[in-house]
Amino acid sequence: MRAVRAAPLPVRRAVYERWRTGEALEWYRTKSAWNQRRARQRRRLGLQQRGRDRDEHGVALPELREDLVPPRLATAQPLVDPDLMAQVPDPVEERPDALPVLPGVGAEELQHPSSPSIIGFGLGRSGILSGNVCSGGASTAGAERGDMFLPRVMRPLPAAAWPTNPNVQRLAEVPFSVVRGPQGSYVAEWLAAAIEGWARWQGCVWLRARATQPPALASALASACLYRWTDPGGREPRPEVAPSAELAAAMRLSPPGAVVVLEVEGRVTAGLARLLASVRRLACDRGVSLIVVTQRRLPTLVLRGSDCVVPAGDLRDPGMVSDGVSSLPGRYHDRLLRLAGRRSAVLHDVLDAARAWPCDAVVDALEASRRSRSVTDRLTANLLDLCSPGQRAALEVCVATGYWHPQLATHEVEASELRPWVVPLECRWGWLRPIWARSLDRHLTGRAAGRHGSARVPVVAAPERRQPRRGILEARLLGAFELRVDGVPIARWTGQRGTSVLRLLLSRRRHACARDELLAEFWPEVAPATARNRLQVAVSGVRRVLQEATNLHVVEYADGEYRINPELLVEVDVERFEAALSTAGGAERAGDLEGALAAYQEAVGLYRGDFASDAPYEQWALLPRESLRIAYLDALDRASRIQLRLGRLDDGIASGLRMLAVDPCREDAHRLLMRCYASQGRIYQALRQYDFCCRMLQATLETGPASQTTELYLEIRAGAAPSPP
C-alpha cells in the first residue's frame, strides 16, 4: 500500500492511533477523496500548495498570501474529519469579536473598512493587520484581487549622497546581481540613492517579499511591476493565468532602463533560484536590471546564475557617514564604528538617532554597550523614555504589522518622527527595520506589562543612569569651519577675525596661544594698544555667540595666553585624522594589513577638504594646510598599495583617482592605475593612462615622465605582467 503525503504532526499522530485500533483501514481506502478535501481546505485557509498553481480541474488558482485570510473563513465549516482537524492548531481566530484592536483602528473598521484611504484590511495568521492602503484613496492593481499588501512595494526615500564604490556601479551594468551580507549589513536607503544616482529611479520597482515559494513570489512580483509601470486610471482586471505567464506579461511593460529590486526576507530555496533564472532571461530581453537582496545564505545555484555578487557593506562609502561626526562626539563616533563592525544599518541608524534625538541618550547607550546588539537594545530603552504617547502608539503598530502610516492611528505621527526604528518610504509609509524589531518589542511589551499589572513579561529594574556629560566641544578644521557645543551647531558668527582666532587656538596642541603671538599674527603693523583692543573685541564677539549654546566660558585668558577652557572635552577632526594615520602606520609595521587599511580609510573619510579652506589667504594656515594635504595623499597612496596587494583592484583604482584629483602630476598614482588596469586585462585603459600622464606633465611642468613610468608602459605594451611597485 502506498503511503500518503506527509501531514502535520498532530494529524499523523491521530492516523497512527486509528491504525493501531483498526479504524484506519477504511480511511486509507478513501485516500483520494481525503486528498481532495484537504486541498480545498488548504485553499480555504489561504495556504497555497507548494509547486501548484492550478486545482484538480485545471483552473488557475488566485494568488494566495501567507498574511491574508479571506473574510469568508470566519463562517466556513471544516471539510475534513473533525476529529483529525481538532488536533491541528487553527491559524486564525475565527470569532469576529476577538479581533485585536490596534491603536486608532477599531474592530468595525477592520471588518468593514469605510475610510477611502484604508482598503481591504484583513488579519493574518498571527493576528497581524494587513491589506491595501493608498494615500490618495484610489485602489491599486492589487486591490482588484485583494492580495497585494501595498507597503511591500513602497520604495525607501534615497539617502542624501549615493555610494561611489566601483562595485556598486556594476549593479547597473549587469542584468542580474545579488547584494548579500550578514544581518544588519544592508541599508535600503543607500541602494535607493545609488539607483537615483544612475538616473533610473523613475522606473524602479521595489518588492519586499516574505513568501519564497515560486508561484506566490512570481505573482507578487508581477503585481509590483504592474503597480509601478502602469497608469492607475487605466488598469484593467488581471486575467487568471499562471504566475509565470503573468510575470512575463508584466515584464514586457517595463520602461527603458528599469530596475527591479527584490528583497527576500525568507530562506532562498532551489525553486526560487530557478524562478530568478527565468526572470533573468526576461530582464536580458527587456534591458532590465534585477537586483536581489538577501541577508541569508544563498545556494550555489543562485551564485552561479548571477552576473555580479556585491557585499552589502560596499553600499557604504566613508563620505556617506562622515556627516555623523558633527552630531556625535569624535571618540564616541570611533566607538560606534568598532561596535557596528560590518552591520552598516546599526551605524546608519545610530547616527540618525544622534541627529534627531538628544546626543546624551546616544552617548549613554554607547558607553554602556559592548557589542552591536546591546547598542540597539540600550538605545531603544533610552529613546522610549523621550517618546510621546503618539510615538509609542505608532511603534506598537509597527511591531505588530512591520509598517506604519499616519492613518493607522488617531495621532498624526510621520515616519520620519520614528527614527531610528522606522525607515521612511514613499506616500508617508514607514518600514520597521528588522534589526530593531526584537529590542523594540521587548521594551514596549515590558512597558505594557508594567502599566496593566500583567506578569507575562518580567520587567527588570533599569540601573540608575548617570548624569549626561556636558561641555563637549566638536570642531571641524578640515574644509569649512564648523563648531558644535554640546551637540548644538554654531551657525552664525559676528566677525571673520574672531573665527580665525578660535580656529588658531583649536589647531594648537594644548589649544592655547600667547597673546603676543596672536597680535603678531593678525595685527603685525598695528600699534600694540590698538592691536590688543582689536583682539579683545574679536574674542568678546566669539564669547557672545557661544553663550547662546552653553553657559561655560569657551575662550579664557590666563597667564598671558588665550586658551580653550580645559573643563571642556575638545574633539578636533585634525587630531583624529593624525591619530588614524598613526594607528595605520603601527598596524602596517606589525603586518596587520586589514587593520592598516581600515585606519587609512578612516583617515581619508575625515579629510573633507583642505585645512581652513574657507580662509585661503591667512598666512598662518599655509604650512598646516600643505602638510595635511601631503599626509592625505600619503594615506591614499599607502591604502592603494595595500589594496593592490590584497587584490582589491577596484578599490585601488578609486584611491588612485582620488590622488589625481588632488595632484594630477603624481606619477606614482598614474603607475598604480596602470598596474590595476593591466591586472584587470584592460590594456587599452593602462596605455591611455600613460598618455594622460605624459600630457599632464608636459602641460603643467613642461617635462616628461620618469624612467620607471616609461618602463612600466613598455612592459604592458609588450604583453608582459607588470612588475610589482
N, C-alpha and C positions, 0 to 999 in steps of 0.2 A: 504494500500500500504506500502511495506517495505521500510525503509529508506536506503539510500546508505551509504557507508563508508564515514566517515568524511573526507572532502577535506580541502586543505588550505583555510585560511580565505578569501583571495580575490576571490577564486572560489565559496565559499559558498555565498558571497555577490552577485556575478553575477547570481548564480542559484536563489537566492531569488528575484532578480529583474525580471528574466524571469518568475518565478512563479506568481509574482504579476501582470504582464502584460498578463498572459495567454499563454506564449510561452514555458513554461517548460513541459507541459503535454506530448508532443511528445518526448521530450528529456528523460523523465523518463521511457518511454516505451522502449527505446533502451538502458537501463542501462547496460545490459550485454556487449554490444558492446563497450560502453564507458569505462567500467572497463578494457576490454582487451586492448584498445588503451592506456589507462592511464598506464597500467603495462608495455607495450612496451616502452612508453615514459620514465618511471622511469628507466628502464634498460638502455635506450639510454643515459640518463643523468648520469649514473654511480651510482644511488642510489638504494640499494638493499631493497626489501620489507621485513618488519620485519617478522621473523619467516618462511620465504620461502627460499628454496634453489633449487627449480625446477620451470619451467614455466608451462603454461597451457597444454603443450603437454607431460609433464613428463621428459623433457630433463634437465640435471643438468645445473644450471647457473654458469658461471665463477665467481671467487671471485671478488667482486666489492669494491673499496676503496672510502672513503669519500674525499680523497685529490687528486684523479687522474681522469681525464675525458678523454675518448677515443678521439684520434685525429679526428675521423670522425664526431664528434659533430659539428665542425665548419661549415660543409656543410649540416648537417641534416635538414630536414623540419619537423615542428611540426606535430604530428599525432592526436592531439585533436583539439577541436574547437578553432580557432584563437582568437575569441572574449573573450573566457574564459581565455586562456593562456596569453593573453596580460596583464592581471592584476596580473599575478604571476611573481615575480622578477626572472630574469634569473640568475642562479647560476654562470655562467661563461661569460666571454667576448667573443663573437663569432667572432669578427673581428680579423684576424691574425695580422694586423698592429697595434693592440692595446695591444700586449703582453708586459708586463712590462720587462724592460731590467735591470737586476741586474749588479752590478759592475763586469766587466770582462767576462760577459756572454751575448752575443748578441741574438737578436730575431731569427736570422737564426740558431744559434746553438741550440736554444730551439726547433725549429720546425724540423730541420734536423740534429740531432747530428752526427757529424763525428769523434769526438775525441774518441780514443779507451778506454778512461777512463770514459767518460760520456755517459751513455747509457739510452735511453728510457725516456727522461725527458718529463714532461707534466705540465700543470697548474691546480691547484686545484680550489675549489670554491671561495677561497679568493685571487686568483692570486698568490698562493704560489708555488714556484718551488719544484718539487717532481720527483722522479724517481729512477733508479738503478745506483749507482756509484760504480765502482770497482777500487781499487788501482792498480791492475795488468793488467787491460784491458780485463779480461775474464768475460763473463756474468755469472750470478748466476742462481740458480734454479728459482728464481722469475722472471728473465728476459724472461723466456720462455712464461710466460703469460703476462708480463708487468705489474704485480700487486703487486710487493714487493718493498717497499721502504727500500733499504739496510741499511741505517744508523740506522733504528729502531732495527736491530738485532746485531749491533756492541756493544761489551761489554766494560764497562769502565775499564781503567787501574787500577789495585788494588793499594790500599794505601801501604805505606811502612811497616806499622805494622797492624796486624789483632786484632780485639777485643777479649778480654779474658772473657767477661761476660758469665756466665754459660747459660743464656737464649739463647744466640746466638748459642751455641753448640747444643741446642735442635733442631735447624732448620735442622741440618744434620741427626738427628736421627728419624725423622717422615716423612711420605710420603707427607703430605700436611700441610703447615704452612702459616701464614699470618703475614706480617710486616706492621703495620699501625701506624699512628701518624698524628698530625696536619701539616698544610702546612709549609714546610721548615724544618721538623724534620728528613727527610730521606737523607742520604748521600750514593749514589750508590757505591762510591769508597770503603767505609768501608765494605759493604756487599760483594763486589768482593774480598777484602782482606780476609774476613772470609772464602769464598769458596776456595780461593787459599791455605789458611792455612789447610783446610781439605784434601788437595791433590786431589781435584775433579774439578779443573779448566779446564782441557783438554776437558771434555765432557759437559761443562756448556753452556746452551742455554739462550740467553737474548733477550727479546722482550718488547719494549715499545709500548703498544697497545693504540691507540687513540679510535678506534671504540669498543664498548662494546656489539654489537649485536652478539648473539651466533654463527650464521653461519660465519659471517665475521671474528670473533675472532678465531674460530676453524681453518679456512683455513689459516689465518695469522700465527697461532702458528705451524701448520703443515709445512708451508714454512720455518719458522725459524728453526725447528728441522731438516728438510732436508738439509738446508744450512750448519748446524753445524755438522751433523752426517754422511754426505755422501761425497764421493770423488767428487771434482768439475769436474774432467775429465770423470767420469763415470755416470753422471746424465743423466737420460732419461726424455723425456717429460712426465709430470704427467697426468694420465688419468682423465677424467672428472667424478668424483664421488662426493657423498655427502661430505660436510666438515667434518662431524663426522667420516665417514669411512676413509677419507683422514688423519685425525689426528690420528686415531687408527693405521693406517699403518705406519705413521711416528714414533709413539712411540715404535713400535716393533723394530726399528732400533737403539734404544738407547744403548750406551755402558754401561758397569757395573759402578755403582756409578755416573750416570749422574745427573745433577742438571738443572732444568728449572726455570728461574726467569721471572715472568710476572709482569711488571709494568703497572698497569691500570691507565690511565690518566683520563678517564671519570667516569661517575656515575656507580656504581655497582648495577645491576638490579637482579631481581629474576631469569630471564633467564640465566644470566651469572653465577649465583650461581649454577644452575643445570648443566651448562656446566663444571664448576670446579669440581662438584661432580663426573661427568663421567671421567674427566681427573684424578681425584684421584684414581679411580679404575684402570685405566691404569698404573698409577705410582706405585701402590702397586704391580701389576703383574710384572713389569719390574724392581723394586727396584730403581725407580727414585724419587728424592726429588723435589717436586713442591713448590716454594716459590712465593706467590702473594704479591705484594707491592702496597699499595694504601694510599693516604693521604686524603681520603674522608670517610664518614660514611659507615659502612658495614651493610647489612641486617642481621637479626638474622639467616637466613638460611646458610649464609656463615660462621658465627661464630660457629654455631653448627657443621657444617660439617668439620671444620678444626681441625687438631690434636694439633696445637700449635699456639697461638697468642702472638707475641712478639712486644712490643712497639719499634718504630723506634729509640727512644732515647737510647735503650740498645745497639745499634751498636757502640755507642761512649764509649770509655774507657778513664779514666783520663790520662793514659800514652800516648794515641794517639794524644792528643792536647797539651801535655806538651812541645813539641818542639817549639810551638808558643811563649813561654815565651822568648826565645832567640831572636826572631825577633820583639817583641813588648814590650815596657816598662812595668814593672810589674803592676803598678796601672792601666794602660790602658788595660792590659790583664784582670784584675779583672772587669773593667767596661764593657769590651766586654762580659764577662761571664754573667753579670747581664742583659745586653741588649738583648743578644741572647736568654736566657732562654732555652726553650725546642727546639728552632729552631737550631738544630745542624748544618744544612747546612750553616747558616749565620756564625756561629763560625768557621767552617772549611774553608769557602771561604775567610773570612776577614783575617785569619791567613796566608792563601796562598798569599793574596794580600800584606801583610806586608813583606813576604819573596821575592816577585817578584818585588815590586814597592818601591819607597822611603817611608820610615816609616813615614815621616812628613805628607804625604797625608792621611794615615790611622789614625794617631793621630788626625789630624784636623777634620776628619769625626766623630770620636768617641766623641770628645769634644763637637761638635755641635749637637749630636743626643740625643734623649730622649727615643726612642724605636727602636726595631729591624728593622722595615720597613724604618725608617728615616736613619738608618745606611747604608742600601743598596742604598738608593737614594743619599745621600750625598757622599758616597764613589764613586759611579758611576760618579757623577759630577766632583769630584776631579781627578779621574784617566783618564777620557776622555780628560782632558787638557794635559795629558802627552802622549797620544796615537799618533802614527804615522798615516799618511794618509792611509797606507795599513791596519793598525789595525782597523781604523774606518770603512773602506770599508768592511772588514771582519765582523765586528759587525753588520753592516747594513744587510748583507746577513743572519747572524744568527737570527736577529729579524724577517726577512721575512720568513725564512724556518725552524728555530728551530735547524738547524745543520750547520756544517761548514766543508769544505775540502779545502786544498790549491789550488786545481784545479778549484774551483768555482770563482776565481778572478785572475787578472793578477799579483797581489802581492803574493809572496810565504810567507804566514804567517801561521805558525804552530798553532795548537790548544793550545799548552802549552803557547804560547805567548799571549793568550787571557784570561788568568786567571785574576780575579776570576769568570768571567761570564761564561766561556765555560769549560765543563768537557772533558778532553781528552779521546777519545775512541780508539779502535783498528783501524789499517790501516789509521792512520793520520786523522781520523774523530774527530769531536768535537760536543758536545751536549750542547745547551744553557739551563742552569738550570732554571726552571720556576720562582724561586723567584727573578731573576734578569730581567726578560723579561719586566715588566712594567716600571721600572725605566730606563732601557736602551733604550726602545722605546721612552719614553718621552723626554729624553735628546738628543738622536740622531735626533728625529723629530724637536725638538727645534732648534738644530744647523742647520738642513737643511733649516728650515723656515728663519732663520737669514741670510743664505747665498743667498737664492733666492728671498728674499723680500716678501715671502708669509705671509699672516696674518692668515693662517688656525690654527696654534697653537701659542698662545701668549707666548712670551719668557719674563720671569721676570728677571730683572737685579739681578745678584747674589750680595750679600753683600760683602763688602771688606774683604778679607781673611787676617787673622793675619799672621804675620811672623812665620815660623816654629820654634819650640822650638829647641834649640841647647844645647849641653853639657849634654847628658843623658848617664850615666854610668850604665851598667847592668852587674851583676856578679852572677855566679853560684858557690857556695861553696860546695853544696851537690853533691857528686860524683866528677868527674874530673873537674878541674878548667877551667872555661870559662869566657871570658870577651868580652863585646861589648861597643864601644864608638860611640854614635850617630848612632846606628844600624850597625856599621862596626865591624865584628868579628876580634879579635886579634888571628891570627893563628900561630904566630912564636914568641918565647921568646928566649932571648940571654943567660939566665942562670937560674938555678934552685933556687939559693938563692934570686934573685930579685923577682921571682914569690912568694916565701914563705913570703917575707916581705910585698908584696902587699896583699896577702891573709890575713895576720895577721891584717893589717890596716882595711881591709874591714869587718873583723869579729868583730871589736870593736864597741861599741855603738855609739861613736862620730866619728868613722872612723879615730881615731888618736891614737898615741902611743909615749911615751917618748923615746928619743934617747938612754938613758942609759938602758932602759928596752929591747930595740931591741938588743943592744950589749950583754947584759947578756943572752939573749935567744939564739942567733945564734952563738956568738963567746965567750963563757964563759971562755975559757982557753987561750985566745989570749991577748997580750998586748993591753992596751987601744988605743994607737995611731994606731996600726995595725988594730984593730977592727973597729975604726972609718973610716979608709981608705977603708976597705972592704965594709962597709955599704954604703959609698958614691959611690963606684964602682957599687954595686948592684942597688942602686936607679937610678944612671945615665943610666944603661942599660935598666931599665924599662921605663924611660922617653924617651929614643931614640926610643923604639918600639912604644910607644903610640903617639909620634909626627907624625907618619905616618897616624894616624886616626883623630887627632884633633890638633888644634893649642893651645889649653888650656893646662896649666900645671896640670897634674892629681895629682901628688905627690908633696907636698910642705913641706918646713921646716920652722917653725915659733915657737918662744917662747920655744925653746928647745925640740920640738917634731915634728915628721913627721905625716902628715895628708893628707887626700884626699881633694882636692880643694873644699871648701864649695860652690863655684858657680855651681858646677855640681849637677845634680839631680841623686842621687845614688839609685839604686834598687838592693837589695841583696835578694836572694831566702831564706836565713836563716831567715831574718826578716819577709818576707811574710809567711813563714812556722809557725813561732811563733805567728804572728798576726792571722792567720787562726785558730790556736789552741785556742787562747784567745777568738775569736768570737764564736767558737763552744762551749766552756765552758759556756760563758754567755747565749747562746741560750738554752743550755741544762738545766741550772739552772732556766731559765724562762719558761720551759716546751715546748719550740718550738723544737720538735724532728726532724721535717723535715729540719729546718734551721740548727740545730746542725749537722745532718747527712751530709748535703751539705758542711758545713765548714770542717768537718773531712775528707771528701773525697777530698776536695781541698788540704788540708794539705798532705794527702797521695800521691796525684799526684805530689806535689812539691818535695817529697823526692825521688830523683833519685839514691841515693846511700849514703854511709857513708860520713860524713864530711871529706874533704881533703883525699879522698880515693886514689888519685894518689901520696900522700906523707905520707905513713903509718908509717914512722919512726921518724917523727918530734914530739918532746916531748910536745910542747905547744898545739898540736891538739888532744891529747889523751882525755882530760877531756871534751871539747865540743863535740867530736865525740861520746863519750859514752852517754852523756846527751841527745843529739839529737836522738840517736838510741832509748833510752828509751822513749823519747817523741813520736817518730814514732810508737813504739809498743803500747804505751798507746792510741794513736789516733786510731789505728786499733782495739784495744780492746773495746774502747767506741763506735766506729762505729758499730762493730759486735753486741754489746749488743742492740743498738737501732734497728738494722736491725732484730734481733731476736724478739724484742717487736712488731715491725711493721709487722711481719710475712714474711719478705723477706728472706727466708731461703737460697736461692741460693747465695744471696749477702753475707749473714753471713758466709757461707762455704768458699767463696772466701777470705773474710777477715781473717778467721781463718787459712787458708793455707798460706797466706802471713805472718802471725805472726810466724808460724812454720818454714817458710823458713829463717827467721832471727834468731829465737831462738827455736830450736826444743824441748827444755826442759820446755817450758811454759805449765804448767798443765791446766791453765785456758783456753788456746786455745784448748787443747785436749778436755776439758769438753764442750766447746762451739760446737765443731764439733760433739761430741757425741749427744748433745741435738738436733742439727739441723738434723742429720741423723735419730734420733728416731722420730722426729716430721714428717719427710717425709715418715715414715714407712720402712726405710732402717735399720732394726735392725742389720742385719749382719755387715753392714758397721760401725755402732756405736760400736759393740763389737770388731771389728778389730782395730778400732781407740784406744780403751783401751789397747789392746795387743801391739800395736805400741808404745803407751806411756810408758808402762812398760819396753819394751826392750830398748827404747831410754834412759830412766832414769838409767837403770842398766848399760848400756854401757858407758854412759857419766859421771854420778855422783855416780855410784855404790850404788844406793838406790832405794826404791820402791815408788809407787805413794802415794799421800796423802789420808787421810781417805775420804775426800769429793769426790775424783775421784772414789774410790772403791765403796762408797755408790751409786753413780750415776750409776756405772756399774751394781750393783746388782738390782737396780730398773728397768733398761732397760731390763736386762736378765729375770726378773720376769714378764715382760709384763706390768708393771705399767707406767703411764705417768711420764716423767722426771720432777723432781722438778725445779722450776724457779731458775735462778742463783742469 
